[in-house]
């Protein structure tokens, strides 16, 4: 059983670790720099028990984790540095190389490139500054390529293997999103009365030609999403897609590192000028929720049935879209949403995303897309193949897309059923075994 060490208890209830002293109260919404009991909530979902320990009842010879659950990177590793708020008695236990008290960074909710500012560099410096041996640091991270990418990071930084942390790749979003679907849509294996979100197979008309070709929803205006949506508009394809672009968190004025997204640099000025004008004049584009309401409750997870039954595929713009070396493979709930409502998909993600999904038992759709993009490690080249797919499908007759969609219906049913039938307990048990040195 996993032993978790908490430094702060309020009325015999533990709260998240490394909370700044002025915020140390029970708060289920989180603390800014750390999440509120995210690991514990997920362990409950998969029915895995743990022991809650205080400094007064631990056995230092038993493997026990002081676990930090970072929230916002800038807060967690800079403004409200989580290592700064480890109380001295706990810190002394972590510094001691002769016990089994360890530090766990539970961070599967992010999968950014390790070169991201205020991230691994700052984290490594802080851990060294606090005098915690690297052998006692365990990191569970959302990049499924973290082992390889961390080795590349160490090599580039000229950091020796004796200073290496133990890292573990983990996809938390499939379990989490499945649980959210269960809570929202099902009770006792029967569907709840939510009628405007899940596609009802009895309502589908195979003869109905849908109003749009694809669905593409975007909240946070990441660079690759700006490029994709502005190019869709520049080419005049916007009326063929149900789409959104919310400018969540901030309103950008340009793509930024545009050169890294295009293969034809002769188009650089044209694309740059158009995208800047598009951002200023066309955004935000609101489909259901706006930038202020998308984060409330489960709004960013909620599906609208009409968006799916009036389109033929989803263009999924995942959170992280990078080039090798060091390209993360970070899979979030965005990837699984098409499965729930019977959509094929094309995706901007790390190279190898389709291969990963197939290894997990899901089907992909070469009948509809040129999926060679999945093996391309350069971001610009990968995006070029993806956008060529969109151009081809936008230029083709919608009747052909309609026919192909129904020809692959068995695959769509398979992905839907596979998502809801998968048991994730073994995946989590493998993680626990890693933490227990098994």
C-alpha positions, -999 to +999 in steps of 0.1 A: +000+000+000+012+035-008+022+056+021+016+094+017+031+119+041+013+151+048+029+181+066-004+200+074-034+186+092-066+206+100-091+190+124-074+156+116-078+161+079-047+164+057-044+191+031-021+192+001+016+195+007+037+226+001+009+251+004+021+286+015+014+291+052-012+319+046-033+295+024-032+265+047-069+257+050-091+230+036-099+241+000-111+215-026-105+240-054-067+240-050-042+265-038-027+280-070+007+265-067-006+230-060-037+210-067-060+198-039-056+160-034-056+151-071-036+119-066-059+108-038-090+115-059-077+094-088-067+065-065-102+065-052-115+062-088-094+031-095-101+017-060-065+017-048-059+023-011-033+045+005-021+053+040-022+089+052+008+096+074+019+125+095+054+132+108+044+117+141+034+083+129+057+074+100+082+046+100+113+061+083+123+026+071+091+022+051+088+037+016+068+069+022+062+098-002+059+135+006+040+142-026+037+176-043+010+181-068+020+212-089-008+233-105+004+263-124+041+261-134+049+297-128+034+295-093+046+261-084+083+266-094+088+303-092+064+327-075+052+303-048+080+277-051+067+244-038+101+234-025+103+266-004+072+256+015+084+222+027+086+226+064+119+220+081+110+188+099+099+172+066+129+187+048+153+171+072+137+137+066+140+142+029+176+152+032+186+121+051+200+095+027+196+067+052+158+066+054+130+058+029+112+091+030+110+103-006+097+132-026+071+125-053+063+152-079+028+141-091+026+160-124+008+138-150-015+167-157+012+184-178+035+172-205+054+203-218+088+202-234+115+200-207+131+232-220+100+252-210+111+283-189+106+281-151+102+244-152+128+216-150+158+239-147+143+258-118+130+225-102+165+209-104+181+240-089+156+242-060+160+205-052+198+208-051+195+241-031+174+223-005+199+195-002+176+167-012+195+138-027+185+132-063+181+095-056+150+104-035+132+123-062+104+106-081+086+124-109+054+111-125+048+132-157+023+134-185+049+132-213+048+095-224+083+100-238+097+114-206+123+087-200+139+093-234+134+131-232+148+133-197+180+115-208+183+140-237+179+168-213+206+154-190+230+150-219+224+185-232+228+200-197+259+178-190+243+165-159+257+132-146+237+100-140+244+103-103+222+135-103+194+118-122+158+118-108+136+088-113+109+096-139+077+077-149+055+085-179+018+084-171-015+090-190-039+102-163-064+118-187-080+086-201-088+074-166-099+109-155-121+116-185-137+082-184-146+089-147-160+123-156-182+107-183-194+081-158-203+108-133-220+129-159-237+104-181-242+071-163-256+058-131-257+021-123-246+013-159-277+031-172-275+064-191-287+095-172-312+118-188-286+140-205-301+143-240-282+171-257-246+157-252-242+121-262-251+109-297-281+086-296-276+059-322-314+056-327-315+092-339-288+089-366-300+090-402-275+074-426-290+094-454-286+128-438-259+149-453-243+168-425-241+206-425-203+208-419-173+186-426-154+188-393-154+200-357-124+220-343-126+235-308-099+257-294-097+275-260-062+283-250-046+302-280-014+282-284+007+289-314-002+259-334-039+266-329-035+301-341-017+289-372-043+262-379-074+284-375-060+314-392-050+292-422-085+277-423-098+313-426-072+324-450-081+296-474-118+302-470-127+269-453-143+283-422-178+277-434-171+240-437-163+236-400-180+240-366-153+257-346-143+279-317-113+300-307-117+315-272-085+333-264-087+317-230-062+331-204-049+358-228-053+374-262-022+370-284-013+393-313+008+369-334+018+333-338+052+339-323+077+314-336+060+311-370+090+298-389+088+266-369+053+258-382+058+263-420+078+245-446+075+272-473+093+302-458+084+323-489+049+324-474+062+337-440+051+374-444+018+365-460+008+341-432+022+364-405+003+394-417-030+375-422-028+357-388-022+390-370-052+406-387-073+375-381-065+375-344-074+411-341-106+411-362-120+376-360-113+363-324-126+353-300-149+328-318-175+315-294-193+283-300-209+275-266-188+288-237-166+318-237-131+323-221-147+333-188-171+303-185-152+275-202-133+267-169-164+265-147-175+230-135-171+206-163-178+230-192-146+223-211-154+186-210-191+189-220-200+176-254-227+191-276-244+163-296-252+186-326-215+194-331-209+157-338-240+147-357-236+177-380-199+170-388-179+140-401-147+142-381-128+160-354-097+180-359-081+177-325-056+203-316-038+188-286-021+208-259+015+201-269+028+200-305+066+200-307+095+188-328+123+163-320+146+162-302+127+162-270+091+162-285+067+152-257+038+128-263+011+143-241-024+129-245-053+147-228-091+143-227-092+162-261-080+130-278-108+108-263-137+131-269-142+120-305-144+084-293-173+091-270-194+106-298-185+084-328-160+106-346-129+098-366-101+122-359-070+139-372-047+153-345-019+177-338+001+160-311+036+146-306+049+122-332+038+086-324+004+096-310-016+074-334+009+045-329+003+049-291-035+049-295-034+018-317-011+000-291-039+008-265-065-009-287-080+020-305-086+023-342-073+052-364-085+061-398-062+058-428-093+054-450-099+091-444-065+106-437-029+103-448-016+093-414+020+094-424+022+126-403+023+105-372+059+094-380+072+128-389+094+143-362+097+178-375+068+199-364+065+220-396+066+190-419+041+171-397+018+201-397+021+204-435+008+169-440-020+175-416-031+207-433-028+190-467-054+165-454-077+193-444-073+210-478-081+178-496-112+171-475-124+207-478-120+206-516-137+172-520-174+167-523-192+162-490-210+132-504-177+113-506-169+122-470-204+110-461-199+077-478-164+071-462-178+080-427-204+053-428-180+028-444-158+031-412-187+030-388-176-003-373-143+014-362-163+043-347-184+019-326-153+000-316-135+031-303-166+042-284-171+008-268-134+003-261-132+037-243-160+028-219-150-009-214-113-004-206-102-012-171-074+011-159-066-006-126-035-024-140-021+008-154-023+023-119-010-008-102+021-006-124+026+029-112+023+019-076+048-009-082+073+016-096+069+037-066+073+007-043+105-004-061+088-036-073 
